Amino acid sequence: MALETLQIQEKITQKFGSNALNFETQKGVFSFEVDSNSMHEVIQFLKEDQDLNFHFLTDLCGIHFPDNDENHQFAVVYHLHNWIENVRIRIKTYLTGNPEIDTITDLFLCSNWMERETWDFYGINFKGHPQLKRILNMDEMISHPMRKEFPMEDSGRTDKDDRFFGRTTINS
């Protein structure tokens, strides 16, 4: 019998109650939100439950929503895949202004680099990560460039002159 979204929702709701909410299908992918304090336990359940079998972490990423209230400014999104039934799910959790969440490197080794990238670009701290350090940016950087408050370009750079990109400015 094929794994249905209703079956996934029932198992999650039965096990985690109100810590899992907003179940919906978005663009063909079953999605739901989880309280950040329960995320590790939910992902472990999805992986280890013999009916669910979400054994593959496809992606993990961060999002910055600067216009949201303080408790919803950052989000971490996990994409899991059940290869047996070919079912994909998306799980999102919101974090506060000082964003941190438990690592899942003990569940999925591939999350190591994904969590490092998310920390590097968004400043989301993954508690218990074995080596949380920059992965793509220079170690000397003090900011996180995917946050919306990060400036788009350095105005002092001469190689970013609009004339070099076919854009001209109109002088009055």
C-alpha positions as CSV (number, residue, x, y, z in Angstrom):
1,M,0.0,0.0,0.0
2,A,1.4,3.4,-1.0
3,L,2.3,5.9,1.7
4,E,-0.4,8.6,1.7
5,T,-0.1,12.2,3.1
6,L,-3.0,11.5,5.4
7,Q,-1.2,8.5,6.9
8,I,1.9,10.7,7.5
9,Q,-0.2,13.5,9.1
10,E,-2.0,11.0,11.4
11,K,1.2,9.4,12.6
12,I,2.8,12.8,13.3
13,T,-0.2,14.2,15.0
14,Q,-0.7,11.1,17.1
15,K,3.0,11.2,18.3
16,F,3.6,15.0,18.6
17,G,0.2,16.6,19.0
18,S,0.1,20.4,18.8
19,N,3.9,20.5,18.2
20,A,3.2,19.8,14.6
21,L,0.7,22.0,12.7
22,N,-0.3,23.6,9.4
23,F,-0.3,20.4,7.3
24,E,-0.8,21.2,3.6
25,T,0.4,20.2,0.2
26,Q,2.4,22.9,-1.6
27,K,3.4,22.4,-5.2
28,G,2.9,18.7,-4.9
29,V,5.0,18.3,-1.7
30,F,3.4,17.5,1.6
31,S,4.5,20.2,4.1
32,F,4.0,21.0,7.8
33,E,5.5,23.1,10.6
34,V,7.1,21.8,13.8
35,D,8.0,23.5,17.0
36,S,11.7,24.1,17.0
37,N,12.2,22.3,20.3
38,S,10.7,19.1,18.8
39,M,12.4,19.1,15.4
40,H,15.1,16.6,16.2
41,E,12.6,14.2,17.6
42,V,10.2,14.6,14.7
43,I,13.0,14.0,12.1
44,Q,14.2,11.0,14.1
45,F,10.7,9.6,14.1
46,L,10.2,10.1,10.4
47,K,13.5,8.3,9.7
48,E,13.1,5.4,12.1
49,D,9.4,4.6,11.9
50,Q,9.1,1.5,9.7
51,D,6.0,2.7,7.9
52,L,7.4,6.2,7.1
53,N,11.0,5.4,6.1
54,F,12.2,8.9,5.4
55,H,15.9,7.8,5.2
56,F,17.2,10.5,2.9
57,L,17.8,14.2,3.8
58,T,17.5,16.0,0.4
59,D,18.1,19.5,1.7
60,L,18.3,21.7,4.7
61,C,18.3,25.5,4.4
62,G,17.6,28.7,6.2
63,I,15.3,31.6,5.5
64,H,15.3,35.1,6.8
65,F,12.0,37.0,7.2
66,P,13.0,40.4,8.6
67,D,9.5,41.8,8.4
68,N,8.0,39.1,10.6
69,D,7.6,39.3,14.4
70,E,10.7,38.4,16.5
71,N,9.5,34.7,16.9
72,H,9.2,34.2,13.2
73,Q,12.2,36.0,11.7
74,F,14.2,32.9,10.8
75,A,13.1,29.5,9.6
76,V,14.9,26.2,8.9
77,V,13.4,24.0,6.2
78,Y,14.1,20.3,5.9
79,H,13.3,18.2,2.8
80,L,13.1,14.4,3.4
81,H,12.6,11.6,0.9
82,N,11.3,8.1,1.2
83,W,12.9,6.3,-1.6
84,I,10.9,3.1,-1.1
85,E,7.5,4.8,-1.8
86,N,9.1,7.8,-3.7
87,V,7.4,10.3,-1.3
88,R,8.9,13.7,-0.4
89,I,8.0,15.9,2.5
90,R,9.0,19.4,3.7
91,I,9.2,20.4,7.3
92,K,9.6,24.0,8.5
93,T,10.3,25.5,11.9
94,Y,10.5,29.1,12.9
95,L,13.2,30.5,15.2
96,T,13.5,33.6,17.3
97,G,15.8,36.6,16.7
98,N,18.8,34.7,18.2
99,P,18.2,31.6,16.0
100,E,19.3,28.2,17.2
101,I,18.1,24.7,16.9
102,D,19.5,21.2,17.6
103,T,21.7,19.6,15.0
104,I,20.6,16.5,13.2
105,T,24.1,15.4,12.3
106,D,23.6,12.3,14.5
107,L,20.7,11.3,12.2
108,F,22.0,12.4,8.8
109,L,25.8,12.8,8.3
110,C,25.1,14.8,5.1
111,S,23.5,17.5,7.3
112,N,26.9,18.5,8.5
113,W,27.7,20.6,5.5
114,M,24.1,21.8,5.1
115,E,24.0,23.1,8.6
116,R,27.5,24.7,8.2
117,E,26.2,26.5,5.1
118,T,23.1,27.6,6.9
119,W,25.1,28.9,9.8
120,D,27.6,30.6,7.4
121,F,24.9,32.5,5.4
122,Y,22.2,33.1,8.0
123,G,23.8,32.8,11.4
124,I,21.5,30.0,12.6
125,N,23.3,28.1,15.4
126,F,23.0,24.3,15.3
127,K,23.4,23.2,18.9
128,G,25.6,20.1,19.2
129,H,27.1,20.4,15.7
130,P,30.6,18.7,15.7
131,Q,32.3,21.5,13.7
132,L,30.1,24.5,13.1
133,K,32.4,26.9,11.2
134,R,32.3,28.8,7.9
135,I,32.2,26.6,4.8
136,L,32.0,29.0,1.9
137,N,32.8,32.5,3.2
138,M,36.1,33.7,4.7
139,D,36.7,32.9,8.4
140,E,37.3,36.7,9.0
141,M,33.7,37.6,8.1
142,I,31.7,38.8,11.0
143,S,28.3,39.0,9.2
144,H,26.0,36.5,7.5
145,P,25.5,37.6,3.9
146,M,22.1,36.0,3.2
147,R,20.4,38.0,6.0
148,K,18.3,40.8,4.5
149,E,20.2,43.5,6.4
150,F,23.5,42.6,4.7
151,P,24.3,45.3,2.0
152,M,24.0,44.2,-1.6
153,E,27.2,45.7,-2.8
154,D,30.1,47.6,-1.5
155,S,29.7,51.1,-3.0
156,G,33.4,51.7,-2.9
157,R,34.2,48.8,-5.4
158,T,35.4,50.1,-8.8
159,D,34.7,46.8,-10.5
160,K,30.9,47.2,-9.8
161,D,30.5,50.4,-11.8
162,D,27.1,50.3,-13.6
163,R,28.9,51.3,-16.8
164,F,30.6,48.0,-16.9
165,F,27.3,46.2,-16.9
166,G,25.6,48.1,-19.7
167,R,23.7,50.3,-17.3
168,T,24.1,54.1,-17.6
169,T,23.1,56.7,-15.2
170,I,21.3,59.9,-16.4
171,N,23.0,63.0,-15.2
172,S,20.8,66.0,-14.8
